[in-house]
Amino acid sequence: MMLVFPQDSNLTKHTNLPDLPACFQLSVLPWTPCIFLWLASPFYILYLKRNNRGYIMMSILNRIKTVLGLILWIVCWTDLFSSFHEMSQNQSKPPIYFVTPLIVGMTMLLATFLIQYERLKGVQSSGVLFIFWTISVLCAIVPFRSKIVYQNGVEDKLRFTMFYIYFGLTLIQLILSCFNEKPPLFSSVVTDPNACPEITAGFLSKMTFWWFTSMAIKGYKSPLENKDLWSLNKQDSSELVVPNLLNEWEVEKSKAQSVNPEEEEEEEEVLLSKRKEVRQPSFLRALLRAFGPYFLIGSAFKLLQDLITFVNPQLLRLLIDFTKQTNAPLWWGYSLAFLMFGTSLLQTLILHQHFQYCFVTGMRLRSGIIGAIYRKALAITNEAKRSSTVGEVVNLMSVDAQRFMDLTTFLNMLWSAPLQIILALFFLWQVQRHTFQYIYTLPLPSVVQTIIIFIQNVWQVLFLKEMVNGGNFYLKLYIYIYIVAYKQTINKLLYIKSEHGFSYLIAYKSVYVQCHVMWLSACHVINGVCVQGINLSGGQRQRVSLARALYSEVDVYLLDDPLSAVDAHVAKHIFDNVIGPEGALKGKTRILVTHGISFLPQVDNILVMVDGRVSEMGSYQDLLKQNGAFAEFLRNYSLEDIIEEEEEEFPEDALSNHTDMVDNEPVVNEARRQFMRYTCIFNASRSASCFEKNLSETLKYIVKFKVYWEYAKAVGPFLSLFICFLYGCQSAASIGANFWLSEWTNDAQHNRTQEQVSMRVGVYAALGISQGVLVMFSSFTLALGKIQAARKLHQTLLDNKFHTPQSFFDTTPIGRIINRFSKDIYVIDEVLPSTILMFLGTFFASLSTMIVIICSTPIFALVIGPLALIYFFVQRFYVATSRQLKRLESVSRSPIYSHFSETITGTSVIRAYGRNAAFVLMSDMKVDENQKSYYPGIVSNRWLGVRIEFIGNCIVLFAALLAVIGKDKLSPGLVGLSVSYALQVTMSLNWMVRMTSDLESNIVAVERVKEYSETQTEAPWIVTDKQPPPDWPPKGNVEFVDYSVRYREGLDLVLRNISLKVEGGEKIGIVGRTGAGKSSMTLCLFRLLEAADGEIVIDEVKISEIGLHDLRSKLTIIPQEPVLFSGTLRMNLDPFEKYSDEEVWKALELSHLKRFVSNQTSKLDLECSEGGENLSVGQRQLVCLARALLRKTRILVLDEATAAVDLETDDLIQSTIRTQFEDCTVFTIAHRLNTIMDYTRVLVLDKGQIAEFDTPTNLMAQKGIFYGMAKDAGLA
């Protein structure tokens, strides 16, 4: 009998009609799939036993596969019985005729068993059996061909017939394995209307991520919304992930506590020195046990991919050898080309499975860590909670949990990169005599790339931490303090759930109280309506009126334009939570009179009134289709009135360290999209141009070229061009060096190696050095440009925001402002330059590949067109969908941290009402909601990678095929150069698409920063030619001359025609009902509100003519809400260090704080925690008083400074003011009337006008408004 393994190369290779020996075809080929199935089955059966997905009813598909499996068993054993029959007829047969049918037949029985076992365990598509049938078919192709070629000489008709039946049935089994079984009984697919298609996807679909294509198409056609997202897979949900981690953590803690104590030695010295320390529980071990097994599957894929990486270089070496042999058969070259294509394809599929497992592990890791931290935060003691700020605690679940998630992606590189380098050096050592040709085949560029990516990501995260802890921190505190100190609505420190009011916390109280607070919260006034002395603007009065109407609980509501005077984001909140289809009034009849049109798409019917008559009536879509007055009205006003930026509101106490959670993408309002869609369809005369214009601008969010130009201008136009030029030169030098090296390798064929070695070495060294210098200069210029751009854009934004009037802060959520200074500046400073660097690198790398292949084989240019078309479509699908998924993920991430920061603030209240479980469930739901958009985002990268790398694999195939076709004209060195470039292009193409998407996403940061850098500014800080004298104001005389003011354009006047004169040294009390304009008067003194009419004159100087710093530095205010910075007490008292320690101690003595500070070990260096939380409210108010005493200006304003303190502290403050500010002009907005009864005069305001202004005694005698207030306070 012949040997099993073939040795005759003339039969297998050096012939135009190759074949394998018969014994090889009868043994190795049929055994290969059998060995695979028997090795995989034990592990697969164990896996199925532990992961029961349900029971699948017997289907026609399952019956057919089972019957075919049994027939295959019969076919195989027919061969076996035939051999026994022949042996009984004294016909000698080799053992292989008995062994192979026996093994294959038993394997078919095993496959049939697996078909049924998978059905019982709920497996809809089997990867193991698909691979088995694929290997079986591939191994049967060779004997199938052999029997066709040599069929004329066939003697054994039975075996010949049985083989053809075997081959046909195996092929049918392979085809059937591509189809899925129906879902198991009671599966989530049946009960969930929006289940993820991955659950029912087949093996091929999962390997190629084809199941994601439907979302990619949907995202390309129209903007994705939250309702378009699939439900989160059960195994990825917090419901399973968090308990799993917590259980492992409990096990780890119990192990640490149950360490057996060792016997103690008698000697004391030994006891002190050798006592074994108790082992601390390791959270890392718990993480490894909880998520390690799943992660190891990804690691196995990575190991397999690393090994396959080195197959193509070996095949390329064989291809180069093939080009050297003039008489080599062409089929060998074609086989190598297709083997390289198949290997590349297999490498692509395995690599992306590795990434999928890693990213899903990271996703679960993040869910588990967030859930564990949240549960711990609810159980932590108040004392432990005070040791950290809210921002620091929230950092754990945002920044640190994110770092853990990022770590899983690159963790395998710790062993993978060294393994690849070792293997590369091993193969290089093996072929050291052919180094010049083989150098092209090494995958070292990909190794270096992965290392660089790994380092970059770690470095970026570290830089983010430095950025958060650096200068931006103080910038955020400044903006925060500015807004808190001068907001016209001063909020008491209440714990209020931002989404659903206080109802969670009063679940056990009466329905009356619950409804009361719910109405107020829905109307967005719960923070300000219950506290005396808070100024209500016209919009606030409307909200109180709306809340009052809601509280009446009737069936019909007549709403006369209740949203006219509120800000856009407040209007949206009120509509969504009160008036809208899902609001508190759903089920009630609501008649809404409105001039706004942004909410019309959400109403049931619209009545259009013209001249007192109903001109049109119908739904929003019906009226648009009619194309009448309503549609014309929308065309005229929609662009101005509808466009609003959808952004999540974020609590101010959690924003300082979490500015990457909101405002990530500009979002176009759905109403505008609908309007544009309908008007484009029904306005035939200009539908085509309208559709084309809005397709890119509105639906696809394509960033305008102007934004790129703005960034280029910030970098510097010349420097931008120079950077691109350097990258181009760098690629040119690289191509030149490789071409030169390929020519050098050809010298050996022409026996001129020794003659030209000096010249070859010199030129190659020069090109290499040039490339290194260009890399250095390009990196340096890009770094220079990014620093210059970030500095310029940041400085422009900073200058603008420091000059921004208060009205901007009143109408803009603080989250957006802080986002500009943190997230957007971070993107401009770090993310955008890295993206540009990667984009330029991948672009020129891809371009270089095309140039090299076309120069080697010009006919390749014909292939570029179709591949480029496919590439373009895949790129557009990906960019459109991935950016929208990033937007949805960013928007859904905000509520996680918002809810957590609120929980930290109100932990004691949550515990008191026993609502821990409800809040834990709420947090888990928000995390899962975020993961719903994050998971499709990571799958989109895999979907893209498989398709783009398939294009790259096609480039490898065509480059190799064309090299085989033109081998007579090509040198071996040029073949190696061309194909090696093609092998590297897959990664370049993949990353170029991603960088294009990231570039479009990140460049928006420039647009947002530019937008906020060009907002209207307040008056100059210093007016040189109008500066008052240094001792101004010498007397403190204040005069209001026919003064009127409004908060901003379009709102009613809050002060009307105020005229009064105050002499220096007078003490003026300001009183009035809520909304009378008391706080507005103080804001006007500081010019936080600019006059609509009239003047304010201080000691004969019109304050409107001087600089703001000259004015505000001469005034002092003690606000109702004491504001302290994180830092030392001295810094809070004297931030600019103008005063000596003696003066500071004197101020502390006068403010009754000296004893308290003296008793502190650090004295003036006492650290004030965030917001001064380690001081009582009264102490914080006294610190503000001490700050005012240090400045000692001629004019002092007390804006209800004692409203939040106890009576004792109030008396201390009042006594100090009377003695220390005796010669100063004092304006006091009174909360407690008894504090101003001894004032010089009292100003009574009513509806923005002076109602009474006289001494307290005279006002009491007049028995007017002041008398009534005093009577209510028990003073009359």
Steps between C-alpha positions, in 0.01 A plus 500: 500500500618853425595732781227728623689822439599572138864523407487511121515872419460424129151365579394784729681815386722485194223413262214672324259233623573464875348239727545347845580132567201272549600403854522868600152554359368200690657590836609855580227679304197319649659481846559876528135608556446198725792594723367854525149391602614244756740749659244782509197295610582452872556871553199590287269260683620639835436853375148410385428332830589818691329738258151368445306748284172313492330234296451511121211308350587245233490680162517381140855634477603307809336180371678528165841554665442204731393269215797606287734431793363148535526441124863615511563248779342226288706607196826486699426164652393365164865544403598322823272201440615488139859463624396218735316334212807524277715356779260208529551446126876470564564843347774666704434864590732740687390595856419852381188362327372387840622782725386801297132393446479404867635837621298710253180304574536546875571870441176530302313347791666754730399783265140370496500485880625859515223612264239374745685607816532853363125506438430396857733773629353774280786544250363653181823486298802282572847635443668171586298302248536770235878479532481120496294488180723765339817301574327183381406657167845655450674170575263315265565734206842343424374139469189634325724656232721192483204269439372728223841515329563126524141376479570294183721261695269447798460137601324533840160630392345473849756716676496739204123539534506521881759778488289712267199449729723590800628813330153614394347443843791676674459798269126510573573487875735795459233698317234411759730604785491853358130523592370566849257309711204690643546659846460287813170495684453796738808669351547876540482518120137398522411733789722798413366709210842654436735212577857516376528300172828357625301256711347334194796556266671203343863407538609670177299809586666520840848450356451772238268716718248495218218525753602864562441599136135593558600768752777628273246545220249664733763740633601591147144568385382703799634618836491230764286555806485321831201295389711356215744338742474131575446365847813410692593133500402334825853383580630856466236659724564631849244250629751218444836677487488693828384211727766280344774749590358563848483127570865458404589800718320344797689176439828693490417681825402177673827337389699791640318478834537122531881490483616245760683680784847363562625402841655795676851488640549557870774763473369854467760594240395216279135594544572853382724408210365177355124522542339432166297787361136432417452475123291781361222405256595573140240661277718409202465130582123539514505670160715223354271226630187680381614601153821305439354185336316698234807717442718190454291400199602827339861434600483162326381672184790745533754216533357331193508827306862564599602158370306543175666840454825323414345268242471766230868601522590133445262483205652820363846344525370205297348744251836676461665161446232421241584815302865390488413164339441537129347154457279504809135408419257793514251311719753515783516879483121529483470265796739715702302813409170347612662351810622849592148634444346223709754545778440877505125444510532251786729740684244779461213292637702371796644843585159662518361220710787570739411869507132420551570282803736762645259789455205306637715405799583866549133590471403246764790610716377859490143399584621288789730768643236774471242276667741407781600863560137613501398239753800587716415870480155426643652306789794729583491698824460877500841539661666299225305693239634830628857386439449539124326754281204407285717542192765262633244232577330539162846473342518140618209392285575727205873539446631195687232260377567627149870430546424143598288464189776643279754272666329183382556601137876521535564256783583217260774714347707437813572149373399531134749771400806317646375175343473663156845655534654168609335312212606770255862482619488120487387495138750773416778290654381198302534676169792727583663423163196642325451797728475760227208327330337375819504833677183591313318200637544583868187622676708727725327819377172369635670405830646848535166656412318308770763592758475866404121489521522337842741762630295781352178394665657460841672834458177670398316375806780618727498838331127526554555454873762773504269727307215443744727564798674796337411853408157422358391401852526855626347635185191281555480616871513863383210452255303305756547762772418778258167343414412397854587838646305710256215280380174686544341183641695395810422140586496346844712187537230239447536148372264477205491223244543678168286268293199421713502757778487394861243227455753218540586619845147547628357177367357415840351842565153611405390528141429868570862582578630278221284666236586847632874452461461313170307789343757753612787287372330444166458875460871549574448734798550271800836658586374851540132518581512401864770737629419855605680794347577329166448715196264349244529621143201510268583150386510375856161658569362317197639174632343555842171575326531183297578297812195649670283401204638148501429463870129562440464150344230574241414337168547796263800738505507831311864602464549853368860497372659384828843448339550849358732643765709199591831387357512240227629218720245581772223512240604156377502366856152638572357370175654153537401461865166685509327587173643246257371155407703333779461782751309523824182606315483206261141380485370852563360742243758773437434812290833676448521848354856559381712710269781244509507220247770268630251277685228488235609160357409344836140627525194311375328779307590853395257789445653782295333835580503785248309821573285335765405203283617142472682485167640146526451203729668160515809314614850635445566268206159569344554876508843464345354291220235766432785744433284793613550791737636275776768350276590847375523620860738215581715576196538859620572434865611142551871556463506767769245353736546124485875443506593420856795304627395178672719461803458328831481725801767420752506583874750768581659311787614217277623688197851593599650164415247358256475735211532230236151374574279750322500719195707260289322552172284780356151359457239628261149517634262233376243764412743665263583168341132424447433846365790482256396152392140599429571835338759336277248238388195719453664816371569363154663807351802479723484154652818370341724784609344511847551127549860512382579794723345360816612142444855595588440788738207367701474124471863398463667762719785550253738751651546811291833575342500831686562318829810330361616838374448652845723234653758543224503874575549426869792271417625746239423465127864475399582256780199283403620472141854438619382212722323332206808557284725336760275195524501469123879524490524243778291252299701576187825429684355173632393390151836601359691303763290190439534524122874544540513195726308295244750596231782410736357150546505453121876564483565142609332368186732705279818437703561866578451491876862571589547769236220732614485424873643838606263694279202288607579539870560873465178577318292272723651659812431847362137413428461341844652799679285736291190305599597515868564875482170558320314292760658706775425832331143403409430391858661814636309735269172321573565530875586867453185556298273324748638699792457822309146414394390386846655806665344740253152346510509463879621856553234639270230301679635597842514870415146491368354314797665730754331788318164324460195672653281329755214455254708241317541294816129536575403344168783247454529180709826493694576156356543645154732772620723265697494256210661762278785554742561136582377244250523716189835655589628153591385372162671791324814465708544123500243295309478704181878520436534125562212440259659723238834324550339158454294621205800644319704189578235255377414716198858520377558132586199397289606736222855361512368144466298588191799678345737210566261233367411704189869566429571127535193379307331789312199284414407517870361847427194332347421335832522821703174645361259226619682458832496878560125507429436224755731675744312829458159346567618305803668812635186713457279239665741472792566872550130590493399226743796505738483874561133478586567206733773705669252784544238270652761340725620840618147620574410181687824509701412829667206369710723231656727752664221749555303238693808389692596852608142559615512173692824600672344831600182343633627172642366563849153585369492189279593283799246669723217411264634151424528563128842338448371219280299738281798725442732205430254374240479847350879524472522157337234601250693814406822302455321246281344781300847639436636158405216465248666769289860413593470137387386579143784753493767237561327258264501770231880504523511125455252521212717761335824314570385176339380676185787741457755229567321283246574774247860494619506121463374541145788737437735228629335247271519717187855614575608135534304383196640778282848419629449137394368604159790737439771299668711493185517880499534562874805458718465302826579812701220696334254216561595494868464877522160508328338217696649604836351847455168337416519289818531817708225699327211328682582670828559834328165492322318399818656773708455761229123450509494519878719807502272664243206435730690617806622807316145596409389439857786679672521802270157598633682602820663782304159614379354500851796685651490752217128551554545576871802718424287740300209560738412852602727641772429742783652845531880546523664435833697823488418816302827689501368851435213457748684353800379646832747634759675240718305610811164481325235492637602736784150539645287212380212703358279287273236636265258317273377731222182379326657154490345200322644154433408161356685171531546466125350604172143394448407480868295745703662774708575384854569854623298792363595866525681475833612841628654541845801657669698349789751705695835356601487306825127428481371155582227405255278197547338359185181300545215378284301197405658221298571623147488866591850567365711510818789283378487671163595831662817352644587336170466838332750657738761249384383539136427133479185636337540793265250784504214500253452868581631755750823518701658405832738764636745434784675811634437693178634218276264326260575133549402420140801699374777340704661157471339206676809422709526859613137479612484155658829536688342789692191307605462211744220244519419238760270257318228287651675179394858511638750404232835346593773357280687176556824613659633660817298735715745779430460456126123530542540820702776664297539323163731769358711523821454876536478502878734406783436220750423759767225649288360156425493408871334832578228426244451153652469657845239748384308225324504286819709224339833560676441248777393229256800553270745528790390161628589340166849350475556646154365845592462712184611205290186309596389307192147578384344202326288517187251783546615540862316184604722457807365831637147564612275732303535764768879474500507531124287812524739646757792429266319704236458775757873488579572525129284815483672645806837463333390686188315771700356683200276805534195312371386166643217282368343224708282284277295325770830405659336367815212309343671162535657545845372466852390795712821504702718525190261760364549715810880466474497609137266792564703628796820485299340683207375776730841557656748431219302644211369800688632750245414284197192502284320171561225347287334204672241277336314404814380153581433571864343843538625540857855539362414821312266668749788725613614581142502854366234432240309206352426461129184305425481362145186371335492361145828665414403848619553704816191460715635657822831660601539652845620436852369184668307710753322704233420192293348330802290808558380503138364150547579404140679203350789510747262514792319194367827308465607602851165392635537159333843473662356583842674839522185713506 
